[in-house]
Amino acid sequence: MTEPFTFKAGGGPLLVSMPHVGTLVPEALAARMTALGKTVPDTDWHLDRLYDFLDHLDASVLAATQSRYVIDLNRAPDDRPLYPGASNTGLCPVTSFGEEAIYLDGQEPDAAEIEARKDRVFRPYHERLSRALAAIGERHGYALLWEAHSIRSRVPRFFEGRLPDLNLGTAGGRSADPGLVARLAAVAEAAGDYSHALDGRFKGGYITRTYGDPGAGVHAVQLELSQITYMDEDPPFAFRDDLAAGIRPVLRRFLETALAWAREVKGGVTGRHDRPPAG
């Protein structure tokens, strides 16, 4: 079986997590899926290509290889709703963002299969994430966690109209220092024609909420980027270099701003970040 993630260690205090960039679905599982499910349309397409500057920032990068249709690494392991009272997709989703079936009739995963997926994919990703944050904390006295995500600009199931281009999420201000959040919001405000929101429809998922701990020197921020800013949103979901040339410098400014802030304040509280493996 393909490893559930790739990891590249950097020497700096920044860890970029891409839990929804994976597209792989095991062959036996794909055989149980609908034609739409096999195309994994709700992928955070091309983020590894879009963030092609991370080596220059000496960042560590953790990226999923398996599709979120196998298991969603940004949902709680007990499958509690991420946004109570709103439409949600689950830990092992059975419908797409367009509310279409992912599985053929009667082929949805049962509880035992979901537990097996947690063992094979979910726990290894979160254990690697925890270890990386601990190592960064030991080396620098603080850690910056950037959750890189993207989504179609229009998904009626989740929000009305067109989503803002840049959606910063900090769990309502709980996952990162207010000074850092203010600087990132200023970057979004200055981002020309790109619209933005802070803790709007997307406030940060399970990873941001779980690992962001400013009091322990771990500052986590999620960016939900509208895909219309860098790609064709319809199949075959092509990357657009002409569009990426505009948004990529904004992404880099976000991360350079976070690193500059961290150098100035030295991450607040120093010390290890020990969090038990999720799940």
N, C-alpha and C positions, 0 to 999 in steps of 0.2 A: 504493500500500500504506500502511496506517495505520502511523504511527510506532511503534516497538517500546516506547516508554516515554513517560511524561510526567515533567517535572522542574520543580520550583519551588524557586528558590534562596531561602534564608533568610539572615539576617545572623549567626546564632549558630553555635556549634561543633558542633551536632547535625545529623546526616544520618540520616533514616529511609528505609530501603530496603524495598520491598514487591515482591519478584520474582515472587510467585505470585498476585497479585490480578487479573491480566488474565484476560479471558474470550473475547477475540476469536480466531477461527480463520478463516483465509482460505477463501473459498467453495469454491475448487477442492480444498482439503485436506479440508474438511468432507464433501465428496461421497464421499470415500474412507473415511469413518469409520462405525462402527456407530452405532446410535441412541443408545446410552449415551455413546459418545465425544463426540458432538455436544453433549451436555449438560454437558460439562467438570465432572463432579461433584467433582473433587479440587482445585478452586479454593480459595484462601484468601479466602473470601467476605467482602465488606463491610468489609475492614480500613480502607479509606480513610474510610468513614463512621464506623467505631468510633473511629479516631484523629482525630476532628474538631477536636481542640484544638491541633494542631501549629503553626498560625499563631501562637498565643499564646506558644509557646515559641521563636519565631523560627527554627524548624527548616527545613532543606532536606528536600525529599521527592522521592524517585525511585520511580516506580511503573510496573510492567510493564503494557502494554496487551494483549499477546498471551498466550494461554493457555499454561500449562506443558506442554500436550499438543503444542504447536508445538515448543517447546524449553524445557528446564528451566534457568533462569538460575542456579540454586543447585546445579548439578552441575558436575563438572570437565569441561572441554572435550574431554579425551581419554576421557571416559566411564568412568573408573575408579570402582569402587564407593565410595560415601560411607561405608558401614559394612561393611567386609569380613566375610564370614562370616554376615551377616544378609540378609534379603530387602531388595532395593533396587529403586527405579525408576530408569531410565536418563536420559541426556541428552535423548533423544527417546523418551519412554516408549511402549510398545506395549500395556501392560496398565494397568488402573486400580488404585487402592489395594485394590479388592475382587477383584483378579486376573481381571477381565473384559477381553475384547479391546476395544481402542480402534479398531482398523482392521478393515475387511472383509478377508476372506481374500485374501492376495497383495498387499495395498495398503500394507504397512508401508514406511517410508522406507528407501532404500538409502544407502550411504555418501556418494554424491555429493549426495543431497538433504540429508542431515544437515549436510554442509559448507556448503551454500547457506544453510541456516537459521542456522548459526553466523555467517555473514557478514551476514545481513539483521537478525538479532535479538540473538543472544548477544553478539557483539563490541560493537555500539553501546551496549548497556546497560552493559557492563563498562567501556568507555571513558568513558562519562559518569560512572559511579561513581568511577573513578580520578581524573578531573579534579575532581570535586566534593570529594573528600577532599584533594586537593592544594591546592585553593583555600582550603578551611577551615584546613588546616595552615598555610598562608602567613599567613592573617589572624589566627589565634588561637594558633598554636604547638602546637596539638594538635587532634584530631578525635575525636568520639564517633560511632560507627556503630551504629545500632539496626536489627537485622534483624527485621522484623515478619512473623510467620507465624501460621497457624492450621490446625487439623486436626480431623477428627471425634474425638470422645472415645473411640470404640471402633473400632479397625482391627486385627482379628486378624492380618493379614499382618505387622504391624510390632511389635505388643506385645500382651500378655495383659491382659484386663480393661479397666478404664477408665483412660485416661491422666490424670495429674495435670492440674489446670487451668492452672497456670503452670509452664512448662518453660523455664528459663534455660539457655542453652548458651554456653560460653566455650572450646570446644575443649580441655576438661580444664584450664582455667586459663591457657591460652597466649595467648588473643586479647584479654585485658583485664587491667588492673592488679588485683592481689588486693584492694586497698583498695576499689576500685569494686565488684568482685564481692561483697565482704562486705556492702556497703551495699545492693546490690540484693537479695541474699539476705535481708537483714533486712526489706526491704519485703515480699517474698513471705511471710515468716514472719508478718508482722503483718497479712496480708490477710484476716483474718476466716475465713470458711468456705471460702475457696478453697485447694485443695491445691496443693502445689508440689514441684518437684524442680530440682536444680542439676546440670548435666552428667549427666543420667540417660539415658533412651532417646534424647533429642535433644541432642547436644553442640554443635550449630552446624554448618551446612552449608558448602558450598564458599566462599561469600562471607565468612562469619565467619572461617573458617580461613585464607583467602587474604589478606584485607585487615587483619585484626586484627594489630597490631604494636606492642605497648606500648612497646617500646624506642625506637620512632620517634614515639611520641606518638599512635598511633592505637589506640583502644580499641573493640573490636567485641563486641557481645553479641547473641545471637539469643533471641527469645522465641517459643516454639511454644505458642500459646494454644489450649486446648481450645474447640472451637466451641460446645459446650453452654453456655458461659458467656454467649453473646450472640446466639444465633440458633437457628433450627430446623435440625437437622442432616439432615433429609430434604427431598426436593424439595417445593416450589420454593425451598428454602433461604432462608426469609424472615428478615430482620433482626428482632430482638426488642428494642424500645426498653426494655421493662421489665427485661430481663436486662442490657442494655448499661449501664443506669443504675447497676448495681452494679459491673461490672468496669471501666468507663471510668476512674473515679477512681484505681483501682489502677494502670492503665497510665500515667496522668499522673504518679502518684507515682514510678514507676520512672524516668521521664525527667527529672522535676524533681530527683530524687535524684542521677542521673548528672551533671546540669548543676551542681548544688551541689558535688558532689565535685570536678568538674573546676575550678571556680572556686577552690576551696581549694588544690588541689595544682598548679594551672596546667598540667595535662596532662603533667607529667613532662618528657620530652625534647621540645624545641622543634625546629622546622625543617620542611622540605617532606617530603611523603610521595609520592615518585615511584615508581610501580609500573607496569611495562609492561602494555599491554592484555592481557587474558586471551585465551587461545585461539590 
